[in-house]
Each structure stands twice: as C-alpha cells, then as structure tokens.
C-alpha cells in the first residue's frame, strides 16, 4: 500500500522561534490524532530552523525536510549547504527541483539529478518536484514537459533509490496563485507520471511510489484532490503555515 503523505513547505517564512512554536503545535496534534502507520506528515523548513526543531519534536510522527541541498559534496562553495550537513542536523527529507528553484535559481534537470545523487548518498529521502507552466499547458506541451523532467532527472537513479523517493506534481501555474488544478486535471497527470515511472522502473515500483499534488492545496480542496486514485497526498505551501488549515488538510489525507 502506498504511503499517504502531507508535506508542508514553509518556503522563506517564519523566524526560528515562530517556526519552533508552529512545529510543536503540529507535532502535538499528530500525537493526539492517532495518525495511522501508513500516513506521514513532513514539514520542509528553512535551514536556520532544522537543528532547533528536530531537537524539540524528537523522532515522533512529524518528520523534518530541508527545502534544498547543494549539488556538491563539500568544498569551496560559499553559501551552499550540503546534504551531509542537512543529514547531520536530523532532517530526513529534502525537496529537490521545486519550481521556484527552477525559476529563480537556475535548477535545471542536470543540476537536479546531481542533487538527487547527493540525497541518496547521504541517506536522505528526496521529494522530487516536476510540473509545467501555464504557457506549456495552454500549448498542450504539459505531458512532454513533465516526461522530459522525469526522464532527465530520474533515468540514472537505481531501483533501490527510486523506492525511497517521493514525486510531487506541481503545475507552476497553480503555485501560490490560488488557482488549483481540477481533480480531473491532477489525476490525469498523476496517472501519466505513474506510467512514466512504470516505463523506467517497472510496474511494482510504480504501484508503490507516492505521488503528491502541489499547487494551492488548501482546506477547501484537499479532500477532493486526495480522493483521486493516483494522488497520495499533497505538497502544501501557504496553508501549511496556518495551523488550523493544515490540521484540516492532514485529516483529509
């Protein structure tokens, strides 16, 4: 059975004290909610928060992710944070290839592939993001764009590593815009992604891989999205910073 996952991406928001407060509240909710063993909740937080929050929440039901990592192992790369450093702080997951990294920081498929390698080598579980822009969807290129992203970034990944990977489909036109893909649009692309994974790695791995939807997920649309056959949860942006709304999304999955 595929794992159900809700991952909150805080992006560049909250100072450490506020982030710690929010993480403690989410963790307390999960302890009271009796989350089943097949469901995972993750918060992807700023680098500055990782050590502090991991120390406070311990090894319970809430897991911590970094929002990025360097493609380099170590060395003279001023300002970079390596996967080994992230691992040493107690984070378990890393978001790789988020559309904002692609848009603002030049993360292309080749760079993303290198970052995935760093994650695997350091025992971190990547949340690999893919998705198309509005222009690409309007020009009916969305399948080709997502297929290319998947093949270029994952084709060199071994089967043992892909089993420890989460894929997040995030249509760029729906991120932070309030515009969400319809459940039909989202399910269609998730099924397409699962087919590509099947072609690359086989039907057993494709059937067991968790694929999340990311793109203005909120308390009002989460339940309908998560009910789709191939949608295994969500990569949640702004709503993950609103505790009551995030709780509702967790209940939905």
N, C-alpha and C positions, 0 to 999 in steps of 0.2 A: 504494500500500500504506500502510495506517495505521501511524503510529509506535507502537511499544511503549514504554511509559513506566513507570518505577518512581519515585515521588516520596516521599521520606521527610519527614514533618512532625515536627520536634523539639518543637514547641509551646514552652512556657516551661520548657525544660530545658537544662542544661549552662551553665557559665560559659565565657567566650571561650577560655581556654586548653584546656579539655577538648574543646570543640567543634572547635577547630582540629585537635587530635590525631585526633579521630574522622574529620573530613573528609579529612585527609591519608591515613588508612588506607583509607577508601573509594576515594579517587582512585587510590591505588597498586594496589588490587585491580582497578579498572576498566582500568588500563593493562596489567596482566598478563593479564586475562581476554579481551582482544581483542573487546570489545563491537562488534557489527555496527552499520553506519551507520543502520539503521532503529530502533535502540533508544536511549533516552535515560534517564539517571539524574539526578534532581534532589534536592537537599536544601533544604527550607524551614526556615530558621534564624532565631533571634532577631535583631532589628535590630542589637544590640550586636556581633554576630559577622560581619556581612556584609563589611565592608571587610577585616578581618583574614583571613578565609577565602578571599575572592576573590584577595587578594594571594598567598596561599600555594599555591592549587591552579591558578592561571592559567586558561587558556582550553582546558582539555583536555576529557575526556569527562564530567566531573562539572559540572553546572550548579547555580547558586545561586538560590533563590527567597526572597522575603520572605513572611511569613505573613499580611500585611495591608498595606493602604495607606490613606491618608486619601481621603475623597471630595472634599476641597478641593485646589485647585491650589497655593495658598500663602496666607499671611496670619496674622492674629491667632487662631490655633487652638492654644492651648497644649497641648503633649503629643502633637500629631499629627506624623506622618511622611508627607511627600508622595511621590507616585510619582516625581517628578523627583529627589528626594533618593535614593530607592532605586536608581533608574537610575544616578545618578552614582557609586554605590558599586560598580557592576559586576554587580548582580543582573540576571537575565534574566526571571524569572518572579515572579508574585505570586499567592498563594492569596486568592481572593475569595469571601465568602459561606460560610465554614466554619460548621458547625452551632454550634460554641462561640462564634463571633462573634454568630450569630443569638440564641443562648440568653442569653449573659451581657452583651452589649454593644449589643443592640438593632439589629443589622444586618438591616433588612427589605429587601424586594425593591427598593424605590425607592433606598435607600442603596447597595445592591449595584450597581445599574445605574450610579450616579454613579461608583462606584469602578472599574467596568469601563471607563468612558469615560476616566478618568484613566490607566489602564493603557495603553489604545490610543493616547492622545495622546502618551504618553512612550515608546512602543516596547517596552513590557513585555508579556509573554505571560501572560494570566490562566489560573489553574486555578480554574474556576468550580464551586462545590460546590452540590449540591442533595440533598434527601432528606427522608424522613418520620419522624415519631416513632412509638413503639410504639403509642400510642393511635390514631393515624391509620391505621396498618396494620391494627390489630385491627378498626377500624370500616370497613375496606375503602375508605379515602379516599386511599391512598398514590398511586394514579395521578393523582387530581385535584390533590393537593398538589404533586407533582413537576411536573406540567404547568403549574400556575399559577406556580411558581417560575421555570421556564424561560421562559414567555411574558413574564412581568412584567420579568424581568431582561435577556432577550436580544432581545425584539421590535424594539428600536430599534437593534440592532447591525447594521452593514453587513456585506455578504458578505466583503469583504476582511479585516475584523476577526475574524469568526467563524472563518475559516480558521486564524487564529493563536490560537485558544482551545482549551483542554483542559477537558473536563467531567469532574467526579468525582461519582459517585453514592455518597453516604454515608448509609445508613439510620441515623438518630440512635440507634436502639435497639441498634446494634451497635458504637458508637464507645466504645472504652475499657472495654467491658463483658465482653470475652471471648466474647460471643455474636456469631456471624457469620451473615450471610445464607447460605442454602444456595446452591450454584452455580445451581440452578434458579431460585431467587428473584432472585438477582443478574442472571443472564442475561435473565430476563423483563423486569426493569426497565431494563436497558441497551438492550434491543431497543425498548422503549417510548420511551426517551429519544431514540434514533436516529430513530424515526418522527416525534417532535415536531420534531426538528431538520430532518428532510426536509420537513415541512409548512411550516416557517418559511423555509428557505433552499434547498431543492431536494435532489434525490437525490444529486447529485455531492458536495456538501459533506457531507451526512450520511454518505456512504460513507467519506469521508476523515477524518472527525473522530475523534480519540482520546477514548475514554470510559473512565475509570478506576473501579475499585471501591475504596471506602474504608470500613472497618469491621472492626477487629480482624483485619486481614491479618497472617498470620504464616508462619513457615517450613513449618508443617504443612498449611496450606490454600491457599497461594499457587498452587501448580502446578495444582490442580483448578479454582480460580477463573479463572486466566489462560487455561485451555484453552477457556473458553466463547467462542462465536463473536463476541459483541459486547463482550467485556471486553478492553481493550487494555493492561491493567496495573493498578497499584494506587497508592492514596494511603495510605501506611503510617505509622501512628502510633508507638506504643511500640517496636515491633520494629525501627524504623529507628535506634534508639539502641543496639542490641545488634549489634555488628559482624558476628559470625558468622551470626546470624539474617538480617540484612539482605543479606549476601552470598548466602545461600540463596535469598532472595526474588528477587534480581536474576538469579540463574541460572535461576529458574523462568520468568521472562518471556522 
